[in-house]
Amino acid sequence: MKVTHRIACLAATALIVCSPRVSLAVSPESQQGEEAKQSEAKTDDSADDAQAARFERFREQLSGVRLVGQFSVVGGEDRPLAKEEYVISGVEKMNRGDYWLFKAQIKYGRYDLTVPLPLEVKWAGDTPVITLTETKIIGLGTFSARVVIDRDRYAGTWQHGEVGGHLFGRIEKVATEKPADSTTEDAAEDSAAPATEAPDKATGEKAAAPEE
């Protein structure tokens, strides 16, 4: 009986191994699935590399720069364009969706403020778009804006309540070394002078001179 049992087991094993209906090779479907997974992994890695390159380029583009330009007020086309200036010491990606932290000094009209600004940056392909949607800026108010950054230029639109318009200008690198001679007297004279004739973005009217 033991011999018969062994023969039966050997016969069954041979039948399984030699049967043409059983294949030990990987099926075409399984192979294609594995190749698809590998391709997706490569695509994800490539996308991550491209995003990292965009982020690094944006960080360098807006670190230690001055945005110097002009803005208009819709409905005030008969007025000369007003000047504006933003000094950005640096930008850093935040762990919060599309938000970046801008370390900025904002100058326009009678305003001159240095504030940290968490702002969204959207991407049109490889082009960054600084995006404000009813964003409150301490000392200035609530603004909406879309500003495109393109190499050494910027352009976009802004809105503050019922007042809005366009803005544009150039991006300049800020000198890292300060001149030996201080311009304190000039700065004091500027600060004591009447406010600029530029229209206020909050009202669209010319900024009033400060009271003495």
Stockholm file with secondary structure:
# STOCKHOLM 1.0

chainA/1-212         MKVTHRIACLAATALIVCSPRVSLAVSPESQQGEEAKQSEAKTDDSADDAQAARFERFREQLSGVRLVGQFSVVGGEDRPLAKEEYVISGVEKMNRGDYWLFKAQIKYGRYDLTVPLPLEVKWAGDTPVITLTETKIIGLGTFSARVVIDRDRYAGTWQHGEVGGHLFGRIEKVATEKPADSTTEDAAEDSAAPATEAPDKATGEKAAAPEE
#=GR chainA/1-212 SS CHHHHHHHHHHHHHHHHHCTTCCCSCCHHHHHHHHHHHHHHHHHHHHHHHHHHHHHHHHHHTSSEEEEEEECCTTCTTSCCEEEEEEEEEEEECSSTTEEEEEEEEEETTEEEEEEEEEEEEEETTEEEEEEEEEEETTTEEEEEEEEEETTEEEEEEEETTEEEEEEEEEEECCSSCCSSCCHHHHHHHHHSCCCSCBCTTTSSBCCCCCC
#=GC SS_cons         CHHHHHHHHHHHHHHHHHCTTCCCSCCHHHHHHHHHHHHHHHHHHHHHHHHHHHHHHHHHHTSSEEEEEEECCTTCTTSCCEEEEEEEEEEEECSSTTEEEEEEEEEETTEEEEEEEEEEEEEETTEEEEEEEEEEETTTEEEEEEEEEETTEEEEEEEETTEEEEEEEEEEECCSSCCSSCCHHHHHHHHHSCCCSCBCTTTSSBCCCCCC
//
